[in-house]
Amino acid sequence: MKFTEKTRKQIKERAEGKCERCGGYIANDSYAHIHHRKPRGMGGTKQHGSRTTANGLFLHPSCHYYIENHRRESKEMGFILGQTEDPILVPVFTFNGWVLLDLEGGLSKIETAWVGRRGEAEVSPSTTSS
């Protein structure tokens, strides 16, 4: 299922019009892609959580292409999630560094480096939120 217009707007606002992978500005919305962190083709569209802001990333088409074609690296960076993973609990490495995404279109920067995404490092959100 696709993101609603409201969710798409929240994702774009969270990104401040920048690609959330590389940080480059996306001047024209028609060139922007909204990426599902839980892949739609793997049953993600049947889950309500697949339509939340935490599951979406605002990207350049070339960054979206990179994520889709470098899946192992993208999983380690939080760009792609497994179907049992919750997008609000798994950090993603954006141009802002490691962040946790929330359901209202915000993010919390993480103070501690996330190592391996499988719990090897202690992760605590900083007091800085957007």
Buried (B, 14 or more C-beta within 10 A) or exposed (E): EEBEEEBBBBBBBBBEEBBBBEBBEBEEEEEBBBBBBBBBEEEBBEEEBBBBBBBBBBBBEBBBEBBBEBEEEBBBBBBBBEEEBEBBEBBBBBBBBBBBBBBEBBBBBBBEEBEEBEEEEEBEBEEEEB
